């Protein structure tokens, strides 16, 4: 996990992060198929692959429980957005063809394939303030691909990174505080779904 000492050593300048109390997520522009709209998703099959880096300071208990917790949070978030999940499963590999076949088998119109890596990474926070901060922290590096079940066409792919931090950019001497992977997981899932489907 990120320690305040590591942050201080790696900092470009002493700083802080968002006033909301959680670290900002990093997103990449989505790659969309022609004519794709989130409203086209109605009946889905979901496949999740979650891996925890050996170098991530995550307890053995968390390593064992994170895949199931992530799957549950993702399905709950999809249901809240009125998407019907026909099938959900964990996988050890990112296989679009397998996911597409399963979607057809269960009568879904799309497969949602999510690849999650829980790993240390370089994090930049408070970049829009006079005192930005840079350091290493555990992040949820998430990539989601939506595949149409009828023909296997990739409809959209996007990535979202969410660091395991609690921070406050409005506190001049505030320091980022590390959060556990379990505590960060709900906000990571929510950031992914907000990008994929809208708030």
Secondary structure, DSSP 8 states (H G I E B T S, - for coil): ---HHHHHHH-SSS----TTSS--EEE---EE-TT--GGG--EEEEEEEEEE-TTS---HHHHHHHHHHHHHHHHHHHHHTT-EEEEEEE-SS--HHHHHHHHHHTT-SEEEEEEEEEEEEEEEE-TTSSS-EEEEEEEEEEEEEEEETTT--EEEEEEEEEESEE--TTSTT---EE--HHHHHHHHHHHHHHHHH--
